Amino acid sequence: MKLEENFRMEFEKNLKGSKYTFKEQCMSFIKTNFETPNRILFAIFCAKKDPFTIDYNTTVKEIDYLFEDSNNFGLQLRNSFSYMQPSFFNNEIMFRDPDGLPTDVYYTPRYYDYVNKVRDLSYNCEDEFWKKADNCEWYEAISDFPCFLDIEISIYELEKYKEIGDIINVNDWLKYLRDLLKLFFSEFVFLEEFSTKKMVRFMKPLNGSVYFGFEYDEALLKRKYERGDLGFPEYFNLILINNDFKKATKKDEYIYRFHEDILSLGILGNPLFFNECIGLSRFAALDRTYERGNPQNNKLKYFREYVKVNDKKIQIVHPEGIGEKMKKHAFFYMDQLSTSSKSYLSFLEENILKSLPGWRT
């Protein structure tokens, strides 16, 4: 079947008509996870509390308020800027972003108090996460690789390498990301027939005529790694495709306009909790200087060393421990993303099926 206007209209109607079922699933997630490491995901809903603290009743009240916006779950096109700045307000499936801190307190003592407490909470939650033996076992099973490469270079290349970022172990990081996706989103399978050297797609068949899943630009990610920029995609892009989809279809043909064979559904993440999942890029930048209990610190904690091998060679040595920390945070991030997204993915899948011709209750 073609993913044309009639399908999109029916899909939007079904999304809006079942939004309170999704809301109840989110409320259940909050209740179940309020005393777990996932409680960091609720920080944004308590930003207005002064002094800041995570509070169950405040979280529930803020979510009640958000769900009353009649524009939620409307379908729209994404613009080129918002593709790089993930926000559900600009998402293909629109949802109002949480309000967060009032703008009139930005860059005041209250603002910095909130920011630092949230950062401390994030670190504390991750520490709690690693106290669970299963998490450590699953991590160790897929993470046995060096994060950075301590390479030897000519002394004449030294200045060039000082200008670029860390020497990232590109191929192993690309494999690690795929392994994380296989572990945490196991119902979706990498399908080579829908993927290219550039776009990687994990999909699941729904009824024989469409596939639901997500994609990311692995070629773009590889170029970032080669420049020394450690991170994951800003978001994994949800898509719906039919059997007529051509895998060579360019992103611009369906991200910024409607296409009859592929429908972009935007951010893989729960619209309530996605922004509080601190991605690898944000964490890598933050952890270079941030110290719990010392928020004023702005000095770098990690430095590369340049060790002379001989008169012609120098070895670049990356700081011990930082690679392991980055790999662990990537695992923690993916666990949060998958756990908080389950109800949203089920919500979308159910309404996709209801919107297809011939669906019966």
C-alpha positions in Angstrom: 0.0 0.0 0.0 1.0 3.6 -0.6 1.7 5.9 2.4 -0.4 8.7 1.0 -2.6 11.4 2.5 -5.6 9.1 3.4 -3.3 6.9 5.5 -1.6 9.9 7.2 -5.0 11.4 8.0 -6.3 8.1 9.5 -3.0 7.6 11.4 -3.2 11.1 12.9 -6.8 10.6 13.9 -6.0 7.3 15.6 -3.0 8.8 17.4 -5.0 11.6 18.9 -7.9 9.3 19.7 -5.8 7.0 21.8 -3.5 9.5 23.4 -4.9 8.9 26.9 -4.1 5.2 26.7 -0.5 6.2 26.0 -0.7 8.6 28.9 -1.7 5.9 31.3 1.3 3.8 30.1 3.6 6.7 30.8 2.1 7.2 34.3 2.7 3.5 35.0 6.3 3.9 33.9 6.8 6.8 36.2 5.3 4.9 39.2 7.5 1.9 38.5 10.7 3.8 38.0 10.5 6.6 40.5 12.9 4.9 42.9 15.2 3.5 40.1 18.1 5.1 38.2 15.5 6.1 35.6 14.2 8.8 37.9 16.6 11.2 36.2 14.2 11.2 33.3 11.6 13.0 35.5 13.9 16.0 36.4 12.5 18.3 33.7 9.0 18.1 35.2 10.2 19.3 38.6 12.4 22.2 37.3 10.0 24.8 38.7 10.4 23.5 42.2 12.6 25.8 44.3 14.8 24.3 45.7 14.9 21.6 43.0 14.0 18.1 44.0 12.4 15.1 42.2 8.8 15.0 43.3 6.2 12.4 42.2 3.1 14.6 42.5 4.7 17.4 40.6 5.8 15.1 37.8 2.3 13.7 37.4 0.7 17.2 37.5 3.0 18.5 34.8 2.3 15.5 32.5 -1.5 16.0 33.0 -1.0 19.5 31.8 1.0 18.5 28.7 -1.5 16.0 27.6 -4.3 18.6 27.4 -2.7 20.3 24.4 -4.9 19.4 21.4 -2.0 19.8 19.0 -0.2 16.8 20.4 0.2 13.9 18.0 -0.4 16.0 14.9 1.6 15.0 11.8 3.9 17.7 10.3 7.0 18.0 8.2 10.4 18.6 9.8 12.5 21.5 8.7 16.3 21.2 8.0 17.2 23.0 11.2 15.1 20.9 13.6 16.6 17.7 12.0 19.8 18.6 13.8 18.1 20.0 16.9 15.8 17.2 18.1 12.6 18.5 19.7 9.2 16.9 19.7 7.6 20.3 19.2 9.3 20.2 15.7 9.0 16.5 15.3 7.1 14.7 12.5 4.8 13.5 15.3 4.4 16.7 17.3 4.2 16.8 21.1 4.5 19.8 23.3 7.9 20.0 25.0 8.0 20.3 28.8 8.3 23.8 30.1 11.3 23.3 32.2 12.8 26.3 34.1 11.0 29.7 33.7 13.1 31.8 31.3 13.3 34.7 33.8 15.6 32.7 36.1 18.1 31.7 33.4 21.7 32.4 34.4 20.7 33.3 38.0 21.9 31.4 41.1 18.7 29.4 41.0 19.4 28.4 37.4 23.0 27.1 38.2 21.7 25.4 41.3 19.2 23.4 39.2 21.7 22.6 36.5 24.3 21.3 39.0 21.8 19.3 40.9 20.5 17.6 37.8 24.0 16.8 36.7 24.8 15.3 40.1 21.6 13.3 40.0 22.5 12.0 36.5 25.9 10.8 37.7 24.4 9.3 40.8 21.7 7.4 38.8 24.4 6.0 36.5 26.4 4.8 39.5 23.3 3.0 40.8 22.8 1.4 37.4 26.2 -0.3 37.5 25.5 -1.8 40.9 23.2 -4.3 39.2 25.2 -7.4 38.2 23.2 -8.1 35.1 24.0 -4.7 33.6 27.7 -5.3 34.1 27.5 -8.8 32.5 25.7 -7.6 29.4 28.1 -4.6 29.1 31.2 -6.8 29.4 29.8 -9.2 26.7 29.9 -6.5 24.0 32.4 -3.8 25.1 35.8 -5.5 24.9 37.6 -3.0 22.7 39.8 0.1 23.2 37.8 3.3 22.9 40.8 5.3 21.6 43.9 4.3 19.7 47.3 5.2 21.0 49.1 5.6 17.7 52.6 6.5 16.6 53.0 9.5 14.4 55.9 11.3 12.7 57.2 14.3 14.7 56.3 16.4 11.7 52.6 15.5 12.1 52.4 16.5 15.8 50.9 20.0 15.2 48.3 18.5 12.9 47.2 15.9 15.5 47.1 18.5 18.2 44.4 20.3 16.2 42.1 17.3 15.9 40.2 15.4 18.6 40.9 12.0 20.1 41.9 9.1 17.9 38.7 7.1 18.0 38.6 3.4 17.3 36.2 4.0 14.5 35.2 0.5 13.4 34.8 -0.9 16.8 32.6 2.1 17.9 30.4 1.6 14.8 30.1 -2.1 15.7 29.4 -1.3 19.4 26.5 0.9 18.4 25.0 -1.9 16.3 25.5 -4.3 19.2 23.8 -1.9 21.6 20.8 -1.5 19.2 20.5 -5.3 18.8 20.6 -5.8 22.6 18.2 -3.0 23.6 15.8 -2.9 20.6 15.9 -6.7 19.9 12.4 -6.7 18.2 13.9 -4.7 15.4 16.4 -6.5 13.0 19.0 -5.0 10.8 17.8 -5.5 7.2 20.4 -5.3 4.5 17.8 -5.2 1.8 16.6 -1.8 3.1 20.0 -0.5 4.2 22.9 1.1 2.2 26.5 1.9 2.9 25.2 5.2 4.3 21.9 4.5 6.0 21.5 1.6 8.5 18.0 0.5 9.1 16.6 -1.8 11.8 13.0 -2.9 10.9 10.2 -5.3 11.8 7.3 -6.4 9.5 3.9 -5.5 10.7 1.3 -7.1 8.3 3.2 -8.1 5.2 2.7 -4.8 3.4 4.6 -2.4 5.7 7.7 -2.3 7.9 8.2 -0.2 11.0 11.6 0.6 12.5 14.4 3.2 12.6 17.4 4.4 10.7 20.6 6.4 11.2 23.3 7.7 8.9 26.4 5.5 9.6 28.5 7.2 7.0 28.0 10.6 8.7 28.8 9.1 12.1 32.0 7.5 10.7 33.2 10.9 9.4 32.5 12.4 12.9 34.6 9.7 14.5 37.4 10.2 12.0 37.5 13.9 13.1 37.8 12.9 16.8 34.1 13.7 17.6 32.8 10.9 19.9 29.0 10.5 20.0 25.9 8.9 18.7 23.4 10.3 16.2 21.3 13.2 17.7 18.4 10.8 17.4 17.5 7.6 15.6 14.8 8.4 13.0 11.6 6.3 13.1 10.3 5.3 9.7 7.5 3.3 8.1 8.1 1.8 4.7 6.2 -0.3 2.2 7.3 -3.0 -0.1 7.9 -0.6 -3.0 10.5 1.4 -1.0 13.9 1.8 -2.8 16.7 1.8 -0.3 18.7 4.3 -2.4 15.9 6.9 -1.8 17.7 10.0 -0.5 16.9 11.5 3.0 15.8 14.8 1.5 13.1 13.1 -0.4 11.2 12.0 2.7 12.5 14.0 5.7 11.3 17.4 4.5 8.4 16.2 2.3 5.9 13.4 2.2 6.8 10.3 0.2 4.4 7.5 -0.9 6.8 4.7 0.0 8.4 5.9 3.2 7.0 8.0 6.1 9.4 9.6 8.5 8.0 9.5 12.0 10.9 11.4 13.7 12.6 10.9 17.0 12.9 7.4 18.5 12.2 8.3 22.1 9.3 8.9 24.4 8.2 12.5 23.9 8.0 13.0 27.7 11.4 11.6 28.6 13.7 11.8 25.5 15.3 15.2 26.4 16.5 13.9 29.8 18.4 11.0 28.2 21.9 12.5 28.1 23.4 11.3 24.8 27.0 10.3 24.4 28.0 13.6 22.7 26.6 15.7 25.6 28.2 13.4 28.2 31.6 13.4 26.5 31.6 17.2 26.5 30.3 17.5 30.1 32.6 14.9 31.7 35.8 16.6 30.4 35.4 19.2 33.2 32.5 18.4 35.5 33.2 17.2 39.1 30.4 16.3 41.5 30.5 18.6 44.5 32.7 21.1 42.6 30.4 22.7 40.0 32.6 25.7 39.5 35.4 23.6 38.1 36.1 24.4 34.5 39.5 22.8 34.2 40.0 19.8 31.9 40.3 16.5 33.8 41.7 14.6 30.9 44.8 15.2 28.8 46.4 13.3 26.0 50.2 12.7 26.3 52.7 12.9 23.5 55.5 10.5 24.3 58.7 10.5 22.3 59.5 7.1 20.9 62.7 8.1 19.0 64.0 11.0 17.1 61.4 10.5 14.3 58.3 9.1 16.1 55.9 10.3 18.8 53.2 8.2 20.4 49.8 9.8 21.2 48.6 8.3 24.6 45.0 8.8 25.6 44.2 9.2 29.4 43.5 6.0 31.2 39.9 5.4 32.2 38.1 7.8 30.0 37.4 5.3 27.3 35.8 2.9 29.7 33.6 5.7 31.1 32.4 6.7 27.6 31.6 3.1 26.7 29.7 2.6 29.9 27.7 5.8 29.5 26.8 4.8 25.9 25.4 1.5 27.4 23.5 3.4 30.2 22.1 5.9 27.7 20.8 3.1 25.4 19.2 1.3 28.4 17.3 4.5 29.3 16.3 5.2 25.7 14.9 1.7 25.2 13.2 1.4 28.5 11.4 4.8 28.3 10.6 4.3 24.6 8.8 0.9 24.8 5.3 2.3 25.4 5.8 5.0 22.7 6.9 2.4 20.1 3.9 0.1 21.0 1.6 3.1 20.8 2.8 4.0 17.3 2.7 0.4 16.1 -0.8 -0.2 17.3 -2.0 3.0 15.6 -0.2 2.2 12.3 -2.0 -1.2 12.2 -5.4 0.5 13.0 -4.8 2.9 10.1 -4.1 0.3 7.4 -6.9 -0.7 5.0 -8.8 -3.8 6.1 -7.9 -3.5 9.8 -10.5 -5.0 12.2 -10.9 -4.8 15.9 
